[in-house]
């Protein structure tokens, strides 16, 4: 039996300033230089959204080997930093690490004028509390991944990793990505979903009514069975991707009326 559902992590507390009227949530864009159309769409969105804040709930980048990858001015990572910096002049930007980009650090975020957001965070907005998470820590059925996660999210592992030359780190990141892709293509593979008992425990501990997460790439909005009355809710974000040349991208917008799922064209002012 896994003890995790019964000892939820303490959520970081964020209270929205009184002047915020709407906030956006996006996740799992998996930006990389090989898919410039997704990066362009993301740029259009960030520079066009009317929201007062944008919460990026992990896996903004397909891979992140360290903030020094964003130093060369011709690099894709540097360009993304410039986009964030420009967008930060219009809206407050928050970044929560995902399982692909957990090595994004304070150097890159400070340069880009983006706030680091711990996982999980309890956001107080519109008279309610919303629990934000990438979601991978809640996918408990994948025990192999949870062991891997505990290792790579530990301070000693990260310090050791970041002490290596960038080229070595990029090679390790490629290996990790290849391993995870092989794992996903195995015949018996079924990607884990957020564990209901754990989600309920996290929500109760944070005194929040709705969990908003990414990672699963399975957009959904459902009541958590057995969560009592009033029922607790779980909302999964869509990923952004190109399919047969068509961009699939969604934004989840929250305002005083509640949550709304928007297509990219609807999300831009
Ligand atoms: Mn993920």
Boltz pocket constraint, residues with backbone or C-beta under 6 A from the ligand:
constraints:
  - pocket:
      binder: B
      contacts: [[A, 28], [A, 58], [A, 59], [A, 98], [A, 99], [A, 100], [A, 134], [A, 136], [A, 214], [A, 215], [A, 216]]
      max_distance: 6.0
